[in-house]
Amino acid sequence: MHHPGEIELQRRVGMTRAWGSGRVGADIPPVAADFLAAQRLVVIGAADDDGAVWAGPLAGPPGFARASGSRTVVVDREPVDHDPLGALFATERDIGMLAIEPASRRRMRINGRARQSGGALVLHTEQVYANCPKYIQTRTVVDGDEPTATTVRTSTSLDADQRAWVTAADTFFIATRAPGLGADCSHRGGGPGFVTVAGDRLTWPDYVGNSMFMTLGNLELDPRAGLLFLDWERGATLQLTGRARADWDGERAAAVPGAQRMVDFDVERVVQIAGLALPRWVFGAYSKFNPGNP
């Protein structure tokens, strides 16, 4: 099925050959199954019953996420109770999943339908494909993923510490969904400061990608989105839900190195969780693709 949001954006940038999620296969190739089984972290995204979209992490030892057959993924973890995604998969719903290995700058997207089953998340795939290594900063896992006392903070706006967290970040994850076309979860990276904050509006540059426009194509049809910022060293998460739109003003983009266009995101709800059983990561190096990176 062709995605009308993707096709519209490809037309807007002058592409004469439409391509995108409609051409992505549903089967899990052996190389993809091997990659998935080696991962410590996946990020998932879904819409809640009110239509708000959230992104959140699932983590475990290698093998906690694995292929089971050619079109099924089993994840031996569920979102924690405090996570806005926590109770959603009691019933089957659209899901976007991103498996990422920062150390090798490899990532893979797996989209489909998922439901909780016996303490696991079972995903039936509809789209499986690898992404390029652009804008991924290298990080390696170290020991220390035991949970500590969990604290949860919720609000409808960002506080000063959360704004500082966002503006210092070199990576975040974004979940989107278009009705009838499924959910998607993607990675965004750049140099620290590539995301700016003014009040409760986040803005970031949309850099050169694969021209599939899966994220922006979904936003073209439904502006609701979820963002996830990780505290890689301490195992904390900052989850935001709100509405995003791409700004195609060329003059505005030209003022930001590497930007093809700008994306604005207005925060509606905030969930910050500390003390999670997430891997701890040590920073390695910035991506050579980050605009302005030495």
N, C-alpha and C positions, 0 to 999 in steps of 0.2 A: 504494500500500500504506500503510495507516495504521500509525503508529509507536506500539506499546503503551506505551512509556515516556513519550512526549509526552502521550498521552491520559490516562494515570494522573495526571500532574502537573496537567494542565488540570482534571481532575475534582477534584483536591485543593484547587485555588484557587477552585472554584465556577463554572468556565466550563461553559456548557450546550451550546456549539457547538464540537466538537473540530475543530481545524485544525492544520496543521504541515507537516512535510516531505512527507507523502503527497500534498499538494495542489500541490507545487511542480513546475513544468514542467521538461523536460529541454532544450528548445531554447534557443539563444543568440540573443536579440533583437539587431537591429542596434545599438541604443543600448548594449547590454552589450558587444558586440564592439568598438565604438569606445572605450568606457571601458577595457576590458582592454588594448587596444593602446597606450594612453597611459601605462601604469603602469611604474614602476621597481622595484616590489617586490610579490611575492606570498609568502604564507606557506602552507606545505603541512603536512598531518598524515596520519599512517598508523601502523598497528600493525606491529611486526616479527614475525618468525616465532614468537617466544615470547609474543606478545600484548601486549608493552609498547608503549605509544602514545607517539609523539614528534611534536613540531612543529618546523619549521625554515624558514629563509628561502631564497628564490631571487630574484636581482636581476639587472638588466641595463638597457640603454638602452630607451627606448620602442620597443615592437614585439617585445621579446624574448619576450613572452607574447601570443599572438594566437589568435583564432578561425580555424578552418579548416573551413568548412562549418557547418552548423547545430547539430552536436552533438559537435564535436571542438575541443579546445584544444591548441595546440602551444607548449611552453615551451622556448626554446633555451638551457636551462641544466639541469644536474643537481645534486643535492646533492653537496657536496664529500666527499672520501673520509673525512674525520674526522667528518662529520656522521652521527649514528646512522641517518639516513634514506638514507645514501649508496648502499648496495648493495641496497636493498629492491626497487627497481623493475626489476631484471633479470627479474622475473616480474610479471605483472599483479596488482594488488591495489587494494583500496579506497583512495581518497584524498579528503581534504577540502582545498579550496583557498580562500584568502581573498585577493582583490585589494583593496588599500587605497591611497587617495590622501589622506594626512593634510592636505595643503594645502587641499583642498576639503571635507574631512570626508565623503568618499564611500567606500563599500566594497561589495563584491559577493562572494557565496559561490558557489563552483562545486564540486559534489561528484560523484564518479563512480568510474571505474576508470582506472588509469594504468599505463603501462609505458615503460621506456626504449627509444628507437629512434634509432640513429645520432647519439648525443650530445644528443638532445632528450628531453623528457618529453612523451608523447602521452597526453592525457586524454580519455576518452569520457564525456560529461556525462550525469548522471542528475537533477541538481537545479541550477538556475541562478536566482539571485534577488538583488536589491539589499537592503541593510539601511539603517536610518535612521542619521542622523549622530550619535546620542547618544554621549557620553563619548569622542569622538575629539579629541585635542589636535592643534592645527595644527602642522605641521612642513613645511619646504621643503627640497628637495635642494640641496646645494652641491657644488662640485667636490671631488675627493679620494677616489674610490672605488677607487684602485689598491691591490692587496694588498700587505701588508708581510710580514715573516717570520711565518709561522703558528705559533701555539703552542696546544697542546691540553692541557687538564687534565680528568681523569675521576676520579670518586669515587662513593661511596654516600651521602654526606652533604654538607651545605653548610658552607663555612668562613665565617669572620667577614666577609670581604670580599664574598662572595656574598650573605650575609644583608643586608648594607648595600645592595648593588645592588638586591635585591628590594624592600626597604622604601622606597627612594628612587624607585622606578618609578612612572610615571603610566599605563603601558600594558603589557599583556602579551597573548599569544595562547595559546589553548587548543585542543588537538585531542582529539577523542573518537571512539569507534567503538562500534557495537553489532553483534554478529554477525548477518549476514544483512540488515542495514539500512544498511550503508555507514558511511563516515567523515565527519567534519565538522571544520571549523576556524573558530574564531570569535575575536573581539576583545573584550578587557575593558579598560576605562579608568576613571580616577578621579583624584582629587588625589593627589600624592605621599604615601605612607603608607597608601593604601587597602588595600594588601596588608600584612599583618603576619606576622611569623615568630616562632615559638617552637620552638627546636631545629630539627628537620627537618619541622615542620608549618607550611604556609602557610595563611593564612585571608584571605578577601576577602568583601565584601558582594555579594550578587546584587541589582542595582538593577532598577528597572522597565525592561522591554524590550518585545519584540513579542508576548509570551505564546505563542510557538511552542514554547519549551522544547526546542530542538534539542540544546543542550549538556547540560542537566540531564536531558533525556529519555534520551540515550545513557547518561549516568552511572547512571540508574535501572536500566539493564539490564546495564551493565558499568562498574565504577568506575575502570578504568584510563584514564589521561589523560596528555597531554604538554603542558608549558608552555614557551613561548619568551619570554625577556626579551631585548630588543635594547639594546645601547649605541649609541644613535642617532648620537652624535658621533664614535665611534671605530671603528665597524664590527666590534664583538665580539658574541658571542651566548652566552647562558646557557640551556641546554636541560635540562629536568627531566622525568623520567618517574616516575610513581607512581600513587597511588589517591586519588580524590576522592569526597566525598559532600556532599550538601546537608543542612544542619541546619535543620529547619522549626520550631525553637523560637522562638516569637514574642517572648518576653522577651529572648532573646539578640539577635535582629535589632533590636529596639526601641532597644537601647543604641548602635547604629551609625547615624548619620544616613543616610537614604535607603535603608537595607537592607530588602529584602523577606524575605530569608533569608540565612544565612551558608553559605559553602562552605569546607570543610577539605580540604587536599591534603597527603598524606604522601609525602615524597620517598623514592624508592628508588634512583635513579641520577642522576648529574649529569655533564653535558658542557659545558665552557666552552671556546670557541674564540676566539682573537684573531687579528687580521691578515687578515680576510676581505675580498674584493673586493665590499663592500657600499656602497651610497650613503651619504654622510654627510648628516645632516639638521640643520637649525637650528630650534630651538624657536620657536613663534610665540605661541600662547595656549592656555589651558585651555578645555575645553568648558564652556559655560554650564550644561550639564546635570549637571556634577559636584556632588554634594551638598556644600554648604558653600563652593562656589566664589564669590568676589566678583563 
